[in-house]
Amino acid sequence: MYTDKQRSHRSQPTRPFTIYRMFREEPEFDVPPPRKPIWPWLALAGLLALVLIVWKAGGFRPTLDLHDGVQHPAVGRTLDAFQLQPLTGDPPPIANADLVGKVTLVNFWGTWCPPCRDEFPELYELAQHLRDKPDFRFISVSCSGRPGTDELEIAASTTDFLRQQRATLPTYRDAQAHTRLALIQAGVVQNFAYPTTILIGRDGTIRALWEGYREGLVDDMLAATLAELKRPAPPNPAADIESVDREEPRR
């Protein structure tokens, strides 16, 4: 049983805001901020001076941007082994001879690859934009994400993806990764990445190669393709010989 004194003590209201107000009150005097050490700035100045010296000496070279396809190390090389089989849409097979005389854009991609899925609508729009040019060809190669994937499974997933995108174009498959392995063995690429897009000139040489995808990359592909289409077609020795044979007078 509490006494009146005890009861009076417990009935006094508490002041819950005391601590809160103490934290919110301004200090009674200004506390000088701690002095920052100067050595980080000296180290930064020394590093900048070193970079400047190396730059002027010619020892610094910018890292190659693999997104800059027209400057890829593979530019100028010839595709010696190019062989693709139809996957969807029932197109004819493609070999090296089918690339001669046309500017060809080949895209290796997969429905399982998020960057490929992001890139596909833009590439499809590019292909539709250039479809009326008789000397241009777009080749879409759908690849599996793991070895040993059944061909029917790749075809089914590709068909579903094309239906979702409302895209009407034939696709191809690289049976047993024949073309991709040939690109690696020839040193065109070190490790095959998805997506990979190759621009091939009328003479069968690589004009640009892009690995991966970023926003605005397909615009670079379109610009490089249009520039290649404007290049004059290389002479065809076989056609010249045939023309001379026809014009030779009969004896």
C-alpha positions in Angstrom: 0.0 0.0 0.0 1.4 3.3 -1.1 1.7 6.3 1.3 0.4 9.8 0.2 4.0 10.9 -0.3 4.7 8.0 -2.5 1.4 8.5 -4.4 2.2 12.2 -4.8 5.6 11.4 -6.3 4.2 8.9 -8.8 1.4 11.2 -9.9 3.9 13.9 -11.2 3.9 14.1 -15.0 7.0 12.9 -16.7 8.9 15.1 -19.3 9.5 12.8 -22.2 10.8 15.6 -24.5 13.7 16.6 -22.3 16.3 14.4 -24.0 14.8 15.1 -27.4 15.1 18.9 -26.9 18.6 18.6 -25.6 19.6 17.0 -28.9 17.8 19.6 -30.9 19.2 22.7 -29.1 22.0 24.7 -30.6 25.3 24.5 -28.7 26.1 27.3 -26.4 29.4 28.0 -28.1 31.0 27.3 -31.6 33.2 24.3 -31.8 35.9 24.7 -34.4 35.8 22.0 -37.1 38.8 19.6 -37.1 41.5 20.4 -39.5 41.6 18.1 -42.5 45.0 16.5 -43.3 46.8 17.9 -46.3 48.6 14.7 -47.4 45.7 13.3 -49.6 45.8 16.5 -51.7 49.6 16.2 -52.0 49.2 12.6 -53.1 46.6 13.5 -55.7 48.7 16.3 -57.1 51.6 13.9 -57.4 49.5 11.4 -59.2 48.2 13.9 -61.7 51.8 15.1 -62.4 52.8 11.5 -63.0 50.0 10.9 -65.5 50.8 14.2 -67.3 54.5 13.1 -67.6 53.6 9.7 -69.0 51.0 11.2 -71.4 53.6 13.6 -72.9 56.1 10.8 -73.2 53.7 8.8 -75.3 53.5 5.9 -72.8 49.8 6.1 -72.2 47.3 4.7 -74.7 43.5 4.7 -74.2 41.9 1.4 -73.7 40.1 0.1 -76.8 36.3 0.3 -76.6 35.0 -3.0 -77.9 31.7 -1.2 -78.5 33.4 0.8 -81.2 32.9 -1.9 -83.9 34.7 -0.2 -86.8 38.0 -0.2 -84.8 37.7 -3.8 -83.6 40.9 -5.8 -84.2 39.0 -8.2 -86.4 38.3 -5.5 -89.0 39.9 -6.5 -92.3 40.0 -10.2 -91.7 38.1 -12.7 -93.9 35.6 -15.2 -92.7 37.0 -18.5 -94.0 34.4 -20.8 -92.4 30.8 -19.5 -92.5 28.1 -22.1 -92.5 24.6 -21.6 -91.1 21.5 -23.8 -91.2 17.8 -22.7 -91.2 16.1 -22.6 -87.9 12.7 -20.8 -88.3 11.0 -19.6 -91.4 12.5 -22.2 -93.7 15.3 -20.1 -95.3 18.0 -21.7 -97.5 21.4 -22.6 -95.8 24.1 -19.9 -96.0 27.8 -20.4 -96.8 30.7 -18.1 -97.6 29.7 -17.9 -101.3 26.3 -16.5 -100.4 27.9 -13.4 -98.7 29.9 -12.2 -101.8 28.5 -9.1 -103.4 26.3 -8.1 -100.4 26.7 -6.0 -97.3 25.8 -8.5 -94.5 25.0 -7.8 -90.9 25.1 -11.1 -88.8 23.7 -11.1 -85.3 24.5 -14.0 -82.9 22.0 -13.9 -80.0 19.8 -16.1 -77.8 16.4 -15.8 -76.2 18.0 -16.7 -72.8 20.3 -13.6 -73.0 18.8 -10.4 -71.4 21.1 -8.0 -73.5 20.1 -9.9 -76.6 16.4 -9.5 -75.8 16.9 -5.8 -75.2 18.8 -5.4 -78.5 16.5 -7.4 -80.7 13.7 -4.9 -81.3 16.2 -2.3 -82.4 18.0 -4.7 -84.7 14.7 -5.8 -86.2 13.8 -2.1 -86.8 17.2 -1.7 -88.6 16.6 -4.7 -90.7 13.1 -3.4 -91.7 14.6 0.0 -92.5 17.1 -1.5 -94.9 15.1 -4.4 -96.3 14.4 -2.6 -99.7 18.1 -2.4 -100.5 18.9 -5.3 -102.8 22.6 -5.5 -101.7 21.9 -5.7 -98.0 21.3 -8.8 -96.0 20.5 -9.3 -92.3 21.2 -12.7 -90.8 19.8 -13.6 -87.3 21.5 -16.5 -85.7 19.7 -17.9 -82.6 22.0 -19.7 -80.3 21.6 -21.9 -77.2 22.8 -20.9 -73.8 24.3 -24.3 -73.0 26.0 -27.1 -75.0 23.9 -30.0 -76.0 20.6 -28.1 -76.2 18.2 -29.8 -78.6 17.6 -28.1 -81.9 13.8 -28.3 -81.5 14.0 -26.6 -78.1 16.0 -23.7 -79.7 13.5 -23.4 -82.5 10.5 -23.5 -80.1 11.9 -20.8 -77.8 12.9 -18.7 -80.8 9.5 -19.0 -82.4 7.8 -17.9 -79.1 10.1 -14.9 -78.8 9.5 -13.8 -82.4 5.7 -14.1 -81.8 6.0 -11.9 -78.7 8.0 -9.4 -80.6 5.7 -9.6 -83.6 8.8 -10.0 -85.8 8.6 -11.8 -89.1 12.1 -12.7 -90.2 13.9 -16.0 -90.8 16.4 -17.2 -88.2 19.4 -19.5 -88.5 21.3 -21.9 -86.3 25.0 -22.5 -86.0 25.1 -26.3 -85.9 27.7 -27.5 -83.4 28.9 -23.9 -83.1 30.8 -24.4 -86.4 31.0 -20.7 -87.3 31.5 -19.5 -83.8 34.4 -21.9 -83.2 35.9 -20.8 -86.5 35.8 -17.2 -85.4 37.6 -18.1 -82.1 40.2 -20.3 -83.8 40.9 -17.6 -86.4 41.5 -15.1 -83.6 38.6 -12.9 -84.6 37.3 -13.0 -81.1 38.9 -14.4 -77.9 35.8 -15.6 -76.1 32.5 -15.6 -77.8 30.0 -13.2 -76.1 26.3 -12.6 -76.6 25.2 -10.7 -78.4 27.9 -10.4 -81.1 27.2 -8.6 -84.4 29.4 -8.7 -87.4 29.3 -6.4 -90.4 30.7 -8.1 -93.5 31.6 -6.2 -96.7 30.8 -7.2 -100.3 34.3 -8.8 -100.6 33.7 -11.0 -97.6 35.9 -9.2 -95.2 34.9 -8.0 -91.7 34.1 -4.2 -91.7 33.0 -4.0 -88.0 32.4 -6.2 -85.0 30.4 -5.4 -81.9 30.4 -7.4 -78.7 27.7 -6.8 -76.2 25.0 -4.2 -76.1 24.4 -0.7 -74.8 21.9 2.0 -75.5 22.7 3.7 -78.8 24.8 0.8 -80.2 22.4 -0.1 -82.9 22.6 3.5 -84.2 26.3 2.9 -84.6 25.6 -0.3 -86.5 23.2 1.5 -88.8 25.7 4.3 -89.5 28.5 1.7 -90.3 26.2 -0.3 -92.5 25.0 2.7 -94.5 28.6 3.8 -94.9 29.5 0.3 -96.2 26.6 0.4 -98.6 27.9 3.6 -100.1 31.3 2.1 -100.8 31.8 1.1 -104.5 31.5 -2.6 -105.2 34.8 -4.3 -105.7 35.6 -5.5 -109.3 34.6 -9.0 -110.1 37.4 -10.7 -112.1 35.2 -13.6 -113.1 32.6 -11.3 -114.6 35.2 -9.4 -116.6 36.6 -12.7 -118.0 33.1 -13.8 -119.0 32.5 -10.4 -120.7 35.7 -10.7 -122.7 34.7 -14.2 -123.9 31.4 -13.0 -125.1 32.8 -10.0 -127.1 35.6 -12.1 -128.7 34.8 -12.3 -132.5 34.2 -15.7 -134.0 36.7 -17.0 -136.5 
